[in-house]
């Protein structure tokens, strides 16, 4: 039974993982050319607005969708169909109201919000994002409903639709405005309209998916004898109270990352101008470069979002059945898989940071290529700690310990602000201070979260096996990439200043070798076992292909 359900949750994670891979490819198609269209300054304005939007979005949707999925999973496992229906109705109304408030804030106060972050030129972009908040809030209610049944397919498809719409509309309008000679600020605002289009299309799709799901559930109920059904349910007031009790701590904890990003935006623009003495335009350029590196920095955690989403209803369902052993298996497998996937990406980003940034943003970086590479090198390592924080936070939230990661994130967020404030004011460090501050704070959050898991969760996962072998394997992999890249440049007769195509060819060769080395090391050191692979869809076939016994 436990193995079967673990397979279900990881199957859901696999479905979402495929969609996330597609999304990240599409995202690169969007953000990399967008960065080259808008340039360093314009991309800075774009990300100032997006960081403001992300905070309102996190406050509106970060906690309640998880609460919906968890409550629906528990009610469904306990055979309470009426409770499931009431949970969804209450969630949809709550989300719509919260989204409307968030949209009004962006629409009514774009200049004030931009001025707070010392970038008044971002106000048009802020206002352009206003309708997206209410749409995404409604979309989150739909996703929480289907995820509560461990059905990740609608979420996966809707995410692809959302990003595809954003790209098609956002890039088209940005290019059109550029060709018409519009200002950089107007081009940035035009790119933002893609977010509205993508959210609307995804919302329409998810709405139809929810209708189909509800009809399916109703048909199943009609086939079951009435005496097998528990038709009792809590009132809407009690459900809303439970939402708040579960959702608010999760929301506060989850939105800390968005708040950190927003505060860093203000600190970067403020400290680089007032403490270091850069002009407003140069500060915007440096923030634009920092934002460009975030495209790659966010990749590992984005790819692992499916795992964090899937384990919450899985753990909640097992706990409702008082099956602690099965819950422990889910947590340990998730941490192990997270480490095996996230750590090599982090090491690869750090070792190959300069060619990655130079290859992606060749047209925009100019003389700042080396600076961008150093930023990504620091942030690459940070990305691993972000992933461990995310998966351990999901486990704690699913286990009913929402307050612990919330407290942890508040501590880490406060430390991040302090470190970043001090380090940004150092003329030698300047923009690097923000990256270093994030590295220190996420490392502390990672350690605290793992301590909470071991101390307060009855499952008490074993962490040593999950961390030691992947660290060893990644060290060898990183060394291989570090050796192969300059050797490839030498073979290509690149010279002291290699062009973009030469850089990409050498980068491709080093990444290929690194992946092969890591794969061989992972199998030879048995960092991943047959039991691990059996938890994955087609796991036995994968094990046979890789000769894992």
N, C-alpha and C positions, 0 to 999 in steps of 0.2 A: 504493500500500500504506500509506504513512505517513498520507495524508489519510484513508483509510478507518479506520485504527485511531484516529486523533485523533477522528474522528467518533464511534467507539464509546465512547471514554472520556468525551467530552462528552455523549453520549447518556445514559450512566450518570449523569453529574453532573446532567443535566436531570431525570431520573427522581427522583433524590434531592432535587433542589431543589424539585420540586412537593410532595414529602412534607414537606420542611422548612417550606415556606410553610404547609401545613395544620397542621403541628405548632406553629408559632409562633402561628397564630391560636388554636388550641386552648390553647396555653400562656397566651396573654393571657386567654382565658376562665377559665383556672385561677388564675393568679397575681394578676391584678388584683382579682377579687372576693374571693380568699383574703386579700389584703392588707387589703381593706376589712372582711372578717369578723374577722380576728385583730387588726387595728389595728397601730399602729407597734410597740408592745412585743411583741405576739404574733408578728408577722412577723419581728421580730428573733430570737426564740427559734427559730422555724422555720428560718431561714437559718443560724444557728449550727450546728444539727444537720446541715443539708444540706451545709454546707462540710466538716464532719468526714467525712461519708459520701463526698463527692466526692474527697477525698484518698485514702481507702482504695480507692475505685473506680478512680481513675487509676493507682495503684500496681499494682492487679490487672489492669487491662484496657487501659491506654493504649498500652503498647508491643507486647504480644503479638498483638493482632488485626492490627496493621500488619505485624508479622513474618509472621503466617500468610498474609495476602493477598499479600505480596511473595514468599514462598517458594513458595506454590501457583502464583502467576502464572509464576514462573520455571520451575518443574518442568513446568507444563502447556505452556509455550511450547517447552520442550526435549523434549516427548513422553515424559514419565516418569510414567505413571499410577499405578504402585505407590508411587512417592515421594509423590504427591499424597495418596493414601489414608493413608499413615503419618504425614504431616505433620498431617492433621486429627485422627487418633486421639490423637497425642501432645499436640496443642493442647487438645483437649477435656479430657483428664485433668489437664493442668497448670492450666487455667483453673478447673476444679472445686475443686482443692486450694487454690489461691490465694483463691478466693471463700469457701470454708469458713473459712479463717483470718481473713479480713476480717470475716465475719459474727460470729465468736466474739469478736473484739476489741470490736465495737460492743455485743454482748449482755452481755459480762462487765464492761466498764469504762465504762458510760455516764456515771456521776457524775464519775469521774476526768477523762474527756475534757471534760466540760462545765466542770468547775472550772478546767481549764487555760486556758479561754477566758473566765473570769470571768463565766460565765452558768450557774450551777447549775440554773436553772429549765428549761434546754434538755435535761436528762438524759432525760426521758420520751420526747422526740422522737428522741433518739439511739438509745435502745433499740428504738423502734418500727421503725427503718430496718434493723435487723440482717439479717433474712432477704433483703432486696433485694440485698445484695452478691453472694451466691453465685448468685442467679438471673441477675443482669446479667453476671456473669463467664461463665457457660455461654452466655448469649445472645451475648456477644461472640465466642466461639469459632465459633458458627454463622455469624455475620455475616462473620467473617474468611474462612471457607471459601467462601461464595458470592461475596464481593467479589473473591477471588483469581481467579475466572473472569470478572471484570468484569460480573457479574450483580448489579445494584444494586436490582432490583425487590423481592426478599425483605426486604432491609434497609429500603427505603422503606416498605413496607406494615407491617412490624413496628414501626417507629418511630411510625407513626400509631396502631397498636393500643396500644402502650405508653403513649402520652400520653393517649389516650382513656380507657383503664382507670384511669389515675392521676386524671384529672379526675372521672370518674363516681363512683369510690369515695371519693377524697380530699375533694372538696367536699361530697358527701352526708354523710359522717361528721362533718366540721367543722361543717356547718349543724345537724345533729342534736344534736351536743354543745352548740352555742351555745344552741339552743332549750331544752335541758334545764338550762341554767344552769351548765354545767361551767366549770372554771377555764380561763384562757387557755392554760396549759401543757398541759392535757389536750386542748384543741381543736387545738393545734399538733401534738401527737402523733397525734391522730386523722387529721389531714390527711396525715400521713406514710404511713399505711397504703395510701393510693392508689398510692404508688410500688411497693409490693410487688405489689399486684393487677395493675398495668400490666406490670411485669416478667414476672410469671408468664404472662400471656396472650401477650405477645410471644415468650416462650421456647417456648411450645407451638407457636405459628405457625411460628417459625424452625426448630424441630426437624422439623416436617413438610416444610418447604421443602428442608432439607438432605437428607432421605430421598429426596425426589423428584429432587433434583439428582444424587445419587449413582446412583440407578437410571438416570437419563438418560445419565450418563457411562459406566456399565457397558454400556448398549445400544450406544453409539457404538464402544466398544472391540471388541465382538463383530463389528462390521461391517468392521473393519480387519484386514488380514493380520497375523499374528503377527510376521513379520520386519520390519514397519514400526514395531513398538512396542519401546520400551526398558523392559524389565520390571525393570531393576536399581533398587535404592533404597538409601539410607543406613539404618543402624540407628536405633532409637528414641533411643538415647543420643546419637548424633551429631546427630540432629534437635533434641533438647532443648538440646544445647550451642549449636547455631546459633540456636535461639529466644532463649536467654539472651544470646548475643553481639549479636544484632540488637535484641532486644526491650528489654533492660535500659536501654541508653542512650536509646532512644526513650521508654520509660516514665518515666525520670528527667526527661528534657526536657519531656515532655508534662504530667507531673503538677506541674511547677513552678508553672503557673498556678493549679492547685487549692491547692497549698501556700501560694502568695502570698495567695489568698483566705482561707485558714484563718488564716494568720499575721495578716493584716489584721483579721480578726474579733477575735482576741485583743488586738491592739494597740489597736483602737478602744475596746473595752470597758475595757482597762487604762488607757490614757493619758487617756481622757476622764474617768475617775474619779480617778486618782492625780495626773496632771499638771495637768489643767484644773480639776478640782474638781466635776464633775457628779455627781449621784446615780446609783446603779445603774440605776434606772428610766429616767432621762433618757438615759443612755448607751445603753440598750437601744432607746429610741425613735429616737435618732439613727442607730443601726445599722440599725434597721428602715427608716428613710427611705433610707439608703444602699442597702439591699437592694432597695427598690422601684425605685430608679433602675437597678439591675442588670438588671431585666426588659427594659429598652429597650437598655441598653448591650451586652448579650449578643446582641441580635438580628442585627446584621450578620455577626458571626463564625459564628453558628449557621446563617444562610442560606448561608454559603460552605463549611460543612463538607462538603457533597457534592463540591465541587471538590477539596478536600484529600484526601478518601478516594479519588476516582477517579483522580487523577494518579499515585498511588503504584504500583498495579499496571501502569498504562500505561507509566510511565518504566522500571520494573523489567523489563517485557517487552521494550521496545526495547533496553535495555542488554544483556539476555541475548542478543539478536540482533546486538549491536554496531552498532545504528543510532542514532548520535549526533545526526544531523540531525533525525530524527523526535522524539527526546527533547527537543532544543532547542525545537522548535516547540511541544510540549506545555507546557514551562515558560514560554515567552514568552507564549503564549496565556492561560495560567492567571493570570499576574501582571497582564496587561492587563485581563482580564475582572474580576479581583478589584478592581482600582483603579476601573474604571468603575462597578461595583456598590456597593462599600463606601464610597467617598469621599462620594458624595452623601447616603448615609444618615447618615454621621458629621456632615456639615455641617448637615443638616436637624435632627438631634437637638440640636445645639448652639444653632442660631439659634432654634428653637422649643421649647426645653427646658422653660420654665415652663408654657406651655399644655399641653404633653404630660403633664407630671406632674400638673398641677392637674386636667386633664380625666380622667385615669385614676384618680387616688386622691383624688377630691374629698371623700369621706366620712371619710378617715383623716388627711389632712395638716393641715387647719385652718390655724393661723397659720404652719406650717412650709412652706407652698407655695413661697414664694420661695427658701427654703433648698434645697428639693428641686430646683428648677429650676436653680440655680447648680451643684449637684452634677452633674446630667445634662449641663449645658453643657460641663463639664470632661471628663467621661467619654465624651461623644460623640466628641470629637476622638481620645481614646485608642483608641476602638473601631476606627478605621482602621488604626492601627499594629498592633493585635492581629491584624487580618485579614492584613496583609502578613507579619507574623511567622509566622502559621499556614501560609500558602501556601508561603512560602520554606522553612519547616521541613519541610513535606511533600516538597518537591523535594529538599532535602538528604538526607533520610532515604531516599527512593527511590533516590538516587544512591550509597548506601552510605557516606554521611558522617554517620552518626547522632550521632557524638560532638560534632561542631561545634555543632549547635543545642542539644545538652544543656549544653555548656559555656556557651553564650550565655545560655540560660535561667537557669542557676545564677548567672551574673554579674548578669543583670537582676533575678532574684529577691532576691539579696543587697542590691543597690542599692535595690530597692523597700522592703525592710525598714528600711534605714537612713533613707531619705528620709521614709518614713511615720512612723517613730518620732520623728524630729526635728520634723516639721511638725505632727503631731497634738498635740504638747506646747505648741504656740503657741496661746495663748488666743484670738487673733483668727482664726486659721484653723480650729482644732479639727477638726471632721469633714471639712472640705475638704482637710486635710492628706493623708488617705488617697487621695483622687482625684488630687491633684497628684503624689503619689509614684508612683502607677501610670502617669500620663502620662509622667513623666520616664523611668521604667525601661523602658516599652514602646517609647518612641522610640529609646532606646539599643539595645535588642534588635533593633529593626527595621533600624537602620543596620548593625549587626554582621552580621545574617543576609544582607543584600543584599551586603555586602562578601565574605562567605564564598562566596556563589553565583558572584560574578564571578571570585574568585581561584582557587577550588578545583574548580569544576565545569568539565569540558571543554566543556560546552554554551555557557558564557559568555553568558547572556541579555542583550539590550539593554534597559535600563531607562528611558532618557530618554523615548522615545515613549509608554511606558506611563503615565508620571506627569504630564508637562507639560500636555497638553491637558485631561485630566480635572480638574486643579487649577484651570485657567482657567475651565472650564465650571461647576465647583462654586462658584467665587467669584461668578459672575453669578447662579447659581441661589440661593445663600444671600442675596444682596442682594435678590432678588425676594421671597423668603419674608419677609425682615425688614421690607420695605415693605408687603406685602399684609396681614399679620396685624393690625397696628394699624388699617389702613384698613378692614378688614372689621369690626373691633369698632366703629369709628366709624359705619359704615353700619347696624350692628345696634343702635345706641344703647345700647351695653353699660354705659356709666358706669364709675366708678373700680373697682368690684368686680363684674366680670361673673360670671354664674352658670355652672354646668357646661355646660348645653346651648349657651349663647351662645359659650362658649370653644371647644367642640367644632366648632360651625359655622364660626367664624372660622379655627380650625386646619385644618379640611377645605378651606376656600377657599385658604388659603396653601399647603398641601401640593399641591393640584391645580395651582396656577399654577407652583409650583417644579418639579414633574415635567414639565410642558409646556415650561418654559424650558430645563430640562436636556436634554430630548429633542431640542429644536430645536438647541441649542448642540452637542450630541454629533454630530449629523448634519452640521451646517454646518461644524464644524471638522475633520470626518473623524477624530474620536477613535476611532471604530469603523469598520472598513473592510469591504468586501465579502469579502475573504479571511477576516477574523475571523468574520463571520456564516456563512460556508460551513462552519465547523467545528461549528456548532450544528445540532441537529435542525431540519429545515425552514428552514435558514438562508437559502437562496436566496429562498424565499417572504417571509421577514421582510425581506430586503434590498429586494425589489421593493415591499413595502408601505411601507417607510420611504424609498424612493427613494435607496437607497445604491448607488452605482456604483463 
